């Protein structure tokens, strides 16, 4: 990976992005986010999971979520990709609050970036909660069943052992 501050590397990376929404027509929000992600410079979507219904984490007095996971190749650095995703969230009307598990118009998370382990003030990869979240693991296993996490754990095995908590496939996206 490049050590300078350039937003682009000359090598291609594979990133997995989690998408979630439970406000303002979540299905439309996810579909619009996919279109916006497809427009990120130096990046290309490889695969998109089905769209899933999931129960909210944290406070239950909010609507259910719609979630998906996509894989993309990118020449962007992890932080440049994060900036692009946050720009998409902001354009969708995302308001960042202290309430970590509150309702949101759009949530885009970098789950994995190659086999890198990143832990800084802006980004933690692999995503800190992905191994405990059915709405991440099951869609991820759908599009990348042979994927192994940087810690050596199999996505498929983790997905077989997680409680689905009422997670349901809503529709195919790809």
ChimeraX attribute file (.defattr): number of C-alpha atoms within 10 A of each C-alpha:
attribute: neighborCount
match mode: 1-to-1
recipient: residues
	/A:1	12
	/A:2	11
	/A:3	7
	/A:4	8
	/A:5	10
	/A:6	10
	/A:7	14
	/A:8	19
	/A:9	17
	/A:10	12
	/A:11	12
	/A:12	17
	/A:13	18
	/A:14	18
	/A:15	22
	/A:16	24
	/A:17	23
	/A:18	23
	/A:19	25
	/A:20	27
	/A:21	25
	/A:22	25
	/A:23	19
	/A:24	13
	/A:25	11
	/A:26	21
	/A:27	22
	/A:28	13
	/A:29	22
	/A:30	24
	/A:31	15
	/A:32	14
	/A:33	22
	/A:34	20
	/A:35	12
	/A:36	16
	/A:37	21
	/A:38	15
	/A:39	13
	/A:40	16
	/A:41	13
	/A:42	14
	/A:43	19
	/A:44	16
	/A:45	19
	/A:46	15
	/A:47	17
	/A:48	22
	/A:49	23
	/A:50	21
	/A:51	24
	/A:52	22
	/A:53	22
	/A:54	22
	/A:55	19
	/A:56	18
	/A:57	14
	/A:58	12
	/A:59	11
	/A:60	12
	/A:61	9
	/A:62	16
	/A:63	15
	/A:64	17
	/A:65	24
	/A:66	28
	/A:67	28
	/A:68	27
	/A:69	30
	/A:70	25
	/A:71	22
	/A:72	19
	/A:73	19
	/A:74	23
	/A:75	19
	/A:76	22
	/A:77	22
	/A:78	23
	/A:79	14
	/A:80	15
	/A:81	22
	/A:82	17
	/A:83	14
	/A:84	18
	/A:85	21
	/A:86	17
	/A:87	14
	/A:88	21
	/A:89	21
	/A:90	15
	/A:91	12
	/A:92	16
	/A:93	13
	/A:94	18
	/A:95	11
	/A:96	11
	/A:97	9
	/A:98	6
	/A:99	9
	/A:100	9
	/A:101	13
	/A:102	16
	/A:103	23
	/A:104	21
	/A:105	20
	/A:106	27
	/A:107	23
	/A:108	21
	/A:109	18
	/A:110	22
	/A:111	23
	/A:112	23
	/A:113	24
	/A:114	17
	/A:115	16
	/A:116	14
	/A:117	15
	/A:118	15
	/A:119	12
	/A:120	7
	/A:121	6
	/A:122	9
	/A:123	16
	/A:124	15
	/A:125	21
	/A:126	22
	/A:127	19
	/A:128	11
	/A:129	10
	/A:130	16
	/A:131	16
	/A:132	14
	/A:133	15
	/A:134	22
	/A:135	29
	/A:136	23
	/A:137	24
	/A:138	26
	/A:139	23
	/A:140	27
	/A:141	20
	/A:142	17
	/A:143	18
	/A:144	20
	/A:145	16
	/A:146	12
	/A:147	14
	/A:148	15
	/A:149	16
	/A:150	15
	/A:151	9
	/A:152	9
	/A:153	12
	/A:154	16
	/A:155	20
	/A:156	18
	/A:157	14
	/A:158	16
	/A:159	23
	/A:160	14
	/A:161	10
	/A:162	14
	/A:163	11
	/A:164	15
	/A:165	11
	/A:166	11
	/A:167	17
	/A:168	15
	/A:169	17
	/A:170	14
	/A:171	12
	/A:172	11
	/A:173	15
	/A:174	11
